[in-house]
Amino acid sequence: MARILIADDDPHITRLIALYMKREGHETLEASNGQEALQLLEKKQVQLAIIDLMMPLLDGYQLCETLRDYDDALPILMVTAKGASQDKIKGFQAGTDDYVTKPFDPDELVMRVRALLRRARQQTEQVIHIGDITLDASTKQLCHGDAVLILPLKEFEILFQLASHPQQIFTRIQLIEAFWGLDYEGDERTVDVHIKRIRDKLEDTSVRVATYRGLGYRCEVISS
């Protein structure tokens, strides 16, 4: 469960988002403008913020920049009626992690929130020991004995996700949503390419990424 800040001057939107977040088991803090949102943050910590762009007193851009000063790692999702490319670019420059335009599908919003929280949890868990290897998220290093290997970002993120949940099968779609985003329109076989490269780097270790045909991939430790 996470505590989620919702800041929107439209009470109908706020109630809708809060309803879906609570169905996911999350707690919500609700604000009608940016200043009220900051006042709430002075009293309680949150694990994710969903903020509107056009709000009185303090708009979404200003709130996003302030939130970044408050916590650089806080996942932020902008929800706004302004869907032009320049608006999205400005939002990302202000520090948002994701951007949804109104009207939005509440189920899609839930999926985006899940992905952001999953990434945040992954970043919090900095070091994983599995089999005879160690993965360090702060340096993107794979350590095996005296050997230290720095993996490309996507390869490390995928391996770290799989290693964080050994024995759990992840589908291609789940991995694409987590590391390429819901808007990814490329070939989903790109996951297979990254998995192959990861396997090459794990060849001399006790860890492997197994394929379950028709299902996906999972991380396993080979018993000696």
CORTAMO-V861172 format. One record per backbone hydrogen bond with DSSP energy under -1.0 kcal/mol. NH is the residue of the N-H (numbers start at 0). CO is the residue of the C=O. E is the energy in kcal/mol with one decimal. If there is no record, write none. Layout:
BEGIN
<<NH	CO	E> <NH	CO	E>>
END
This chain:
BEGIN
<<3	26	-3.1> <4	47	-2.6> <5	28	-3.3> <6	49	-2.6> <7	30	-2.3> <13	9	-2.3> <14	10	-2.5> <15	11	-2.2> <16	12	-2.8> <17	13	-2.6> <18	14	-2.4> <19	15	-1.9> <20	16	-2.4> <21	17	-2.6> <22	18	-1.7> <24	21	-1.5> <25	20	-2.3> <26	1	-2.4> <28	3	-2.6> <30	5	-2.9> <36	32	-1.9> <37	33	-2.0> <38	34	-2.0> <39	35	-2.0> <40	36	-1.8> <41	37	-1.1> <42	39	-1.2> <43	39	-2.0> <46	2	-3.1> <47	2	-1.0> <48	74	-2.4> <49	4	-3.5> <50	76	-2.3> <51	6	-2.9> <54	52	-1.1> <57	55	-2.9> <59	52	-3.5> <62	58	-2.8> <63	59	-2.7> <64	60	-2.3> <65	61	-2.2> <66	62	-2.8> <67	63	-2.1> <68	64	-1.5> <69	65	-2.0> <70	66	-3.0> <73	70	-1.4> <76	48	-2.9> <77	97	-2.4> <78	50	-2.7> <79	99	-2.4> <82	80	-1.0> <87	83	-2.1> <88	84	-2.7> <89	85	-2.1> <90	86	-2.2> <91	87	-2.6> <92	88	-2.4> <93	89	-1.7> <95	90	-2.1> <96	75	-2.4> <97	75	-1.3> <99	77	-3.1> <101	79	-2.3> <108	104	-2.2> <109	105	-2.2> <110	106	-1.9> <111	107	-2.3> <112	108	-2.4> <113	109	-2.5> <114	110	-2.2> <115	111	-2.4> <116	112	-2.6> <117	113	-2.4> <118	114	-2.2> <119	115	-2.2> <120	116	-2.5> <121	117	-2.1> <122	118	-2.1> <123	119	-1.8> <124	120	-2.0> <125	123	-1.5> <127	134	-2.4> <129	132	-2.1> <132	129	-2.3> <133	142	-2.0> <134	127	-2.8> <135	140	-2.3> <136	125	-4.3> <139	135	-1.6> <140	135	-1.4> <141	148	-3.4> <142	133	-2.9> <143	146	-2.7> <146	143	-2.2> <148	141	-2.7> <150	139	-2.1> <155	151	-2.7> <156	152	-2.8> <157	153	-2.4> <158	154	-2.4> <159	155	-3.2> <160	156	-2.2> <161	157	-2.5> <162	158	-3.0> <163	159	-1.7> <166	218	-1.6> <167	164	-2.0> <169	216	-3.4> <174	170	-1.9> <175	171	-2.7> <176	172	-2.7> <177	173	-2.0> <178	174	-2.3> <179	175	-2.9> <180	175	-1.5> <183	180	-1.4> <189	186	-2.0> <190	187	-1.6> <192	188	-1.6> <193	189	-1.9> <194	190	-2.6> <195	191	-2.4> <196	192	-1.9> <197	193	-2.2> <198	194	-2.6> <199	195	-2.0> <200	196	-1.5> <201	197	-1.3> <204	201	-2.2> <207	219	-2.7> <209	217	-2.6> <211	215	-3.4> <214	211	-3.0> <215	211	-2.1> <216	169	-2.8> <217	209	-1.8> <219	207	-2.8> <221	205	-3.9>>
END
